[in-house]
Amino acid sequence: MNTRKTLLSFAVCLLWVFSLSAETLNMFVDYNRFLDKDKQTVLLLDYQIPYQNLTFVAKGGGYFAELDVSVEFVHADSVCMKQEVRDNIGVSNKSDTSSKHKSYLNRLSFVLDNCASTIRFSALDVNSQKSFVWSFDVDKLPPTSILSDLELNSEVRPDTLQYLAKFHRNKTLYRSEPSILINRSKTDYAYLYLEIYGEGTNSGNSNLLNLSLEKDSTIVMDEYMDYAPKKDTEGFSLKIPVKDLSLGKYTGYVTLQSGEISEERNFEFVLTEDAEELAFLFPDPEDEYVLMRYFMGNNMPVDWKSFSIEKKRRVSTIFWDTMASSTNMDRKSIMALVQERIDYCNRYFGNLSAGWKSDMGRIYIRNGAADDIDRDTSSDQSRFVRKDFQIWKYSTGEKPVYIFVDMQMNGNFRLIYAENDDLENSDPDWMRFVGTDFDESRLDN
């Protein structure tokens, strides 16, 4: 049993949770051992760090963090091998820099020889100077092993892209999870990758592979599979359904029985679930719907009225997450900005009703303050008595232009003309409100 390896991963998990000090770089480390064609032990060392634990700096149109990693192989207190790497980590959206869900994942590969009995892993965030240090003992797999270590993955899917290239096997992405945290909100399965080495198995005959899983000393999964080796080395991915499992820590075992030979490997994972953080500005979901339509137009769900309140809140949460990503802001910041604009509209445009629901309020909430405002009164060439109107011009984006007219002469301005804005329409007879002698060059922007 490779108990030491799984205890390492769980210990690093606990370290990350409980040692949130100002000087500590909180990250996860795990390793797995496999045999190559020459029966040498290949050690895959994986490390993972959530973006929110790194310090990013803005440069070159993006946001970048730097991580210096050092791995030392020690035998009898002497360093017999050392590898150093610098990871340059870049993201395009500012909101990603504070994400606890997105993380940087990397893998280093080594062939173990007789010089290594202890491995020292260290990492330094270059921008913050926070550091992480961990050491662990490691043994080679015997050349006669019939079973590799068990690599825990949160995702296994076909992938021919270069994304996480080090984690591909035969055009399939195996996204390892050094944190041993499996998020039930994001996947229905935990995956175990393992290799069976056929030269040591009962070649040509059926062998028995057993996968068992327990929580709090209670067995929750126990499956047996017949296995007939077809080649010297075969890789497998075992699926563990997590959708109906309760949250918490699980311990599992994989046993391969081949004739009189039996080998067992164990693994651990912690099943988690995101606490649902619903995002909305208004107590009434129908007001939130009106606000979302300002930005989405007719792209809102047509069956909105049939949704439960909870589902409406989830739709608004997706909306705010999309807004954050598209504006390169975090969700909290974009919501605060829109709330600030709503408050302004209620203060200055709310003569008869809530200012944020007025035409001026709608445009102000979407675009902010106009760069140029031309205030005037309609001429005698209009079909009505003289009315106040305003021309709003913006110098950013598509440079939209709007005309608002105070129809009832009570301060409630109505939008009659919009240019360079796909979400707004102009009144075909807009000139009758300002006068047929209106100088259209005033709309040039």
C-alpha positions in Angstrom: 0.0 0.0 0.0 1.3 3.5 -0.8 -0.1 5.0 2.4 2.7 7.5 2.7 1.9 9.1 -0.7 -1.8 9.6 0.0 -1.1 10.9 3.5 1.3 13.4 1.9 -1.5 14.8 -0.4 -4.0 15.0 2.5 -1.5 16.6 4.7 -0.7 19.3 2.1 -4.5 19.8 1.8 -4.7 20.4 5.5 -1.6 22.6 5.4 -3.3 24.8 2.8 -6.5 25.1 4.8 -5.0 25.8 8.3 -1.7 27.7 7.6 -3.0 30.8 5.8 -0.1 33.0 7.1 1.1 36.1 5.5 4.4 34.5 4.5 3.1 31.2 3.2 2.4 30.4 -0.4 -0.6 28.0 -0.2 -0.6 25.3 -2.8 -1.0 21.5 -3.3 1.6 18.8 -4.2 1.2 15.2 -5.0 3.1 12.4 -6.9 2.5 9.1 -8.6 4.9 6.4 -9.7 4.8 4.3 -12.9 7.1 1.8 -14.6 8.6 2.6 -18.0 9.4 0.0 -20.6 12.8 -0.7 -19.0 11.1 -1.2 -15.6 12.5 2.0 -14.2 10.3 4.0 -11.8 9.0 7.2 -13.4 7.8 9.7 -10.8 5.2 12.3 -11.9 5.3 15.3 -9.5 2.2 17.5 -9.8 1.7 20.8 -8.2 -1.4 23.1 -8.2 -2.0 26.6 -7.0 -5.3 28.5 -7.1 -5.0 31.9 -8.9 -6.2 33.7 -5.8 -3.1 32.6 -4.0 -0.7 34.0 -6.5 0.2 37.7 -7.0 -0.4 38.9 -10.5 0.9 42.2 -12.0 -0.5 43.9 -15.0 1.7 44.2 -18.1 1.5 43.8 -21.8 -2.3 43.8 -21.9 -2.6 40.9 -19.4 -1.9 39.9 -15.8 1.2 37.8 -15.0 2.6 35.8 -12.0 6.0 34.1 -11.7 6.7 31.0 -9.7 10.2 29.6 -9.0 10.1 25.9 -8.3 13.0 23.8 -7.0 13.0 20.0 -6.6 16.0 18.3 -4.8 16.6 14.6 -4.6 18.4 13.8 -1.3 20.2 10.7 -0.2 22.1 10.4 3.1 21.8 14.2 3.6 23.5 14.9 0.3 21.7 16.5 -2.7 22.3 14.1 -5.6 20.0 15.7 -8.2 18.3 19.1 -8.5 15.9 20.7 -11.0 14.7 24.3 -11.0 12.0 25.8 -13.2 10.3 29.1 -13.5 6.6 29.1 -14.3 5.3 32.2 -16.1 1.5 32.3 -15.5 -0.6 34.7 -17.5 -4.3 35.4 -17.6 -6.2 37.9 -19.8 -9.1 38.7 -17.4 -8.5 40.6 -14.2 -11.3 38.7 -12.5 -9.3 35.4 -12.9 -6.5 36.8 -10.8 -8.7 36.5 -7.7 -10.5 33.3 -8.7 -10.6 30.4 -6.1 -12.0 28.0 -8.7 -9.3 28.5 -11.4 -5.8 27.3 -10.8 -2.4 26.8 -12.3 -1.4 23.1 -12.7 2.0 21.8 -13.7 3.8 18.5 -13.8 7.5 17.5 -13.5 8.7 14.1 -14.5 11.7 12.2 -13.1 13.3 8.8 -13.4 14.1 7.5 -9.9 17.5 6.0 -9.4 19.3 4.8 -6.2 20.3 8.3 -5.2 16.9 9.4 -4.1 15.2 8.6 -0.8 13.9 12.0 0.1 12.5 14.7 -2.2 12.4 18.4 -1.2 10.0 20.6 -3.0 10.0 24.4 -2.7 8.2 27.2 -4.5 8.5 31.0 -4.4 6.0 33.5 -5.7 8.4 36.0 -7.3 6.0 39.0 -7.0 5.0 38.5 -3.3 8.0 36.6 -2.1 5.7 34.1 -0.4 7.2 30.6 -0.2 6.1 27.0 0.1 8.4 24.1 1.3 7.6 20.4 1.6 9.6 17.2 1.8 8.7 13.5 1.6 10.3 10.1 1.4 9.8 8.1 -1.8 10.6 4.5 -2.8 11.0 3.0 -6.3 8.4 0.6 -7.5 9.8 -2.9 -7.7 10.5 -4.0 -11.3 8.1 -6.9 -10.7 5.2 -4.7 -9.8 1.9 -5.4 -11.5 0.2 -2.2 -10.5 1.2 1.5 -10.6 0.2 4.2 -8.2 -3.3 5.7 -8.5 -3.5 9.1 -10.1 -6.6 11.0 -8.9 -8.2 13.1 -11.7 -11.1 15.5 -11.7 -11.5 15.4 -15.5 -10.9 12.8 -18.2 -11.9 13.7 -21.8 -10.8 13.5 -25.4 -8.6 16.4 -26.2 -6.2 17.0 -29.1 -5.3 20.6 -28.2 -2.1 21.8 -26.4 -4.0 22.8 -23.3 -2.3 21.1 -20.3 -0.2 19.1 -22.8 1.8 17.4 -20.0 -1.4 15.8 -18.8 -2.4 14.1 -22.1 -2.2 10.4 -22.8 -3.2 9.1 -26.2 -5.2 12.2 -27.1 -7.0 12.2 -23.8 -6.7 14.8 -21.1 -6.3 13.5 -17.6 -6.5 16.5 -15.3 -4.9 15.4 -12.1 -6.0 16.8 -8.8 -3.0 17.2 -6.4 -5.4 19.0 -3.9 -7.3 15.7 -3.7 -10.4 18.0 -3.6 -13.2 16.8 -5.9 -15.9 19.4 -6.4 -19.3 17.8 -6.8 -20.6 21.1 -8.3 -18.3 20.7 -11.3 -18.1 17.0 -12.0 -20.2 13.9 -11.6 -17.1 11.6 -11.3 -13.7 11.2 -9.7 -11.3 9.4 -12.0 -8.4 7.1 -11.1 -5.7 6.5 -13.7 -3.6 3.4 -13.2 -1.4 1.1 -15.2 -1.2 -2.7 -15.1 2.0 -4.3 -16.1 1.3 -7.6 -17.9 4.6 -9.3 -17.6 4.0 -9.9 -13.9 0.3 -10.8 -14.3 -1.2 -14.2 -15.1 -0.8 -13.6 -18.9 -3.6 -14.8 -21.1 -5.8 -15.6 -18.1 -8.4 -13.6 -16.3 -7.2 -11.4 -13.4 -9.4 -9.8 -10.8 -9.4 -6.0 -10.2 -11.3 -4.7 -7.2 -12.2 -1.0 -6.5 -13.6 -0.3 -3.1 -14.4 3.0 -1.4 -15.3 3.8 2.2 -16.3 6.8 4.3 -16.2 6.8 8.1 -15.4 3.1 8.0 -18.5 2.3 6.0 -18.1 0.8 2.5 -20.0 2.9 -0.1 -18.6 1.2 -3.2 -17.2 -2.3 -3.9 -16.8 -3.4 -7.5 -15.0 -6.3 -9.1 -13.8 -6.5 -12.7 -12.3 -9.3 -14.6 -9.2 -8.3 -16.5 -7.4 -10.2 -19.2 -4.0 -8.6 -20.1 -3.5 -7.9 -23.8 -0.1 -6.2 -23.7 2.8 -5.6 -21.3 1.5 -2.2 -20.1 -2.1 -1.1 -20.1 -3.6 2.1 -18.8 -7.0 2.3 -17.2 -9.3 5.0 -16.0 -11.8 4.0 -13.3 -14.8 6.2 -12.7 -16.2 6.9 -9.3 -19.7 8.4 -9.3 -19.8 11.2 -6.8 -23.2 12.8 -7.5 -25.0 10.8 -4.8 -22.1 10.7 -2.3 -22.2 12.8 0.8 -19.6 15.5 1.3 -16.4 14.6 3.2 -13.3 12.5 3.1 -13.1 9.1 1.4 -10.5 6.4 1.4 -10.3 3.9 -1.4 -8.4 0.8 -2.5 -7.6 -0.8 -5.8 -6.5 -4.4 -5.6 -5.2 -6.5 -8.5 -5.2 -10.3 -8.0 -3.2 -12.3 -10.6 -2.9 -15.9 -9.7 -1.1 -16.0 -6.4 0.2 -12.4 -6.8 -1.8 -9.6 -5.2 -1.0 -5.9 -5.1 -3.0 -3.1 -3.5 -2.8 0.7 -3.8 -4.8 3.2 -1.8 -6.0 6.7 -2.5 -7.9 9.5 -0.7 -10.1 12.4 -1.8 -12.3 15.0 -0.2 -15.6 15.6 -1.8 -16.7 19.2 -1.7 -19.4 21.4 -3.1 -19.5 25.1 -3.8 -21.8 27.0 -1.6 -24.2 28.6 -4.0 -23.4 32.3 -4.1 -26.4 34.0 -5.8 -25.8 37.4 -7.3 -28.5 40.0 -7.7 -29.1 43.7 -7.0 -32.9 43.8 -6.4 -35.1 42.0 -3.9 -37.7 41.5 -6.6 -36.4 39.1 -9.4 -38.7 41.0 -11.8 -36.7 44.2 -11.3 -33.5 42.2 -11.9 -35.1 40.9 -15.1 -35.7 44.5 -16.3 -32.1 45.4 -15.5 -30.7 42.4 -17.3 -32.7 43.3 -20.4 -31.0 46.6 -20.5 -27.8 44.7 -21.4 -29.1 41.6 -23.1 -32.1 43.0 -25.1 -34.3 40.2 -26.4 -31.7 37.5 -25.5 -33.4 36.9 -22.1 -35.0 33.4 -21.5 -38.5 33.5 -23.1 -39.9 31.2 -20.3 -38.7 33.5 -17.5 -42.2 33.7 -15.9 -42.3 30.0 -15.4 -39.0 29.9 -13.5 -38.9 29.4 -9.8 -37.4 32.3 -7.7 -34.3 30.1 -7.2 -33.8 29.5 -10.9 -34.3 33.2 -11.6 -31.6 34.0 -9.1 -29.3 31.5 -10.8 -29.9 33.2 -14.2 -29.0 36.5 -12.7 -25.9 35.0 -11.2 -24.8 33.8 -14.6 -25.5 37.2 -16.0 -23.3 39.0 -13.4 -20.5 36.5 -13.9 -20.7 37.1 -17.7 -20.7 40.8 -17.1 -17.6 40.5 -15.0 -15.7 38.5 -17.6 -16.7 40.7 -20.5 -15.7 43.9 -18.6 -12.5 42.4 -17.2 -13.7 43.1 -13.7 -14.6 40.9 -10.8 -18.3 40.3 -10.0 -18.3 42.5 -6.9 -16.8 45.4 -8.7 -19.1 45.4 -11.8 -22.2 45.0 -9.5 -21.0 48.0 -7.4 -20.6 50.1 -10.5 -24.1 49.3 -11.8 -25.6 49.9 -8.4 -23.8 53.3 -8.3 -25.4 54.2 -11.7 -28.8 53.0 -10.5 -28.5 55.3 -7.5 -27.6 58.2 -9.7 -30.5 57.6 -12.0 -32.9 57.5 -9.0 -31.5 60.7 -7.7 -31.6 62.7 -11.0 -34.1 61.1 -13.4 -36.8 59.9 -11.0 -39.4 62.7 -11.3 -42.5 60.5 -11.6 -41.2 56.9 -11.0 -38.0 55.1 -10.3 -35.3 56.9 -12.3 -33.5 53.8 -13.2 -36.5 52.6 -15.2 -36.7 55.8 -17.3 -35.2 56.0 -20.8 -32.4 58.2 -19.6 -31.8 55.8 -16.7 -31.5 52.8 -19.1 -28.9 54.5 -21.2 -27.0 55.9 -18.2 -26.9 52.5 -16.6 -25.5 50.8 -19.7 -23.1 53.6 -20.8 -22.4 55.8 -17.8 -22.3 59.6 -18.1 -22.4 61.1 -21.6 -19.3 62.7 -22.8 -21.2 65.6 -24.3 -24.8 66.8 -23.5 -26.5 69.4 -25.8 -29.6 70.9 -24.1 -32.1 72.8 -26.2 -35.8 73.5 -26.9 -37.8 72.3 -29.9 -38.5 74.9 -32.6 -41.8 76.2 -33.9 -41.5 73.8 -36.8 -42.4 70.9 -34.6 -46.0 69.5 -34.4 -46.3 70.3 -30.7 -45.7 73.2 -28.4 -42.0 73.8 -27.5 -40.4 71.0 -25.5 -37.1 70.6 -23.9 -34.8 68.0 -25.4 -31.2 66.7 -24.8 -28.7 65.2 -27.1 -26.3 62.7 -25.4 -23.0 61.7 -27.2 -20.5 59.2 -26.2 -16.9 59.1 -27.4 -16.2 55.4 -26.6 -17.3 52.1 -28.1 -19.4 52.6 -31.2 -19.8 56.3 -30.2 -23.6 56.2 -29.8 -25.8 59.3 -30.0 -29.3 59.7 -28.3 -32.0 62.3 -28.3 -34.4 62.6 -25.3 -37.5 64.8 -25.3 -39.5 65.9 -22.3 -42.9 64.9 -23.8 -45.1 65.9 -20.9 -42.9 68.8 -19.8 -42.6 67.2 -16.4 -38.9 66.2 -16.5 -39.7 62.6 -17.7 -37.6 62.6 -20.9 -38.4 60.0 -23.5 -35.9 58.5 -26.0 -36.8 59.3 -29.6 -33.6 58.8 -31.5 -30.7 56.4 -31.1 -27.7 55.9 -33.4 -24.9 53.2 -33.2 -26.7 51.3 -30.5 -28.2 47.9 -31.6 -30.3 47.6 -28.4 -32.3 50.8 -29.1 -34.6 52.0 -31.8 -35.4 55.4 -33.1 -38.9 56.8 -33.6 -39.3 57.0 -37.5 -40.9 60.5 -37.0 -38.4 61.7 -34.4 -37.9 65.1 -36.2 -41.6 66.1 -35.5 -40.7 66.4 -31.9 -37.7 68.7 -32.3 -38.8 70.5 -35.5 -38.3 69.8 -39.2 -35.7 72.6 -39.3 -33.5 70.7 -36.9 -29.8 70.7 -37.9 -28.9 67.1 -38.2 -25.2 68.0 -38.2 -25.7 68.4 -34.4 -25.8 64.6 -34.2 -22.3 64.2 -35.7 -20.0 62.4 -33.3 
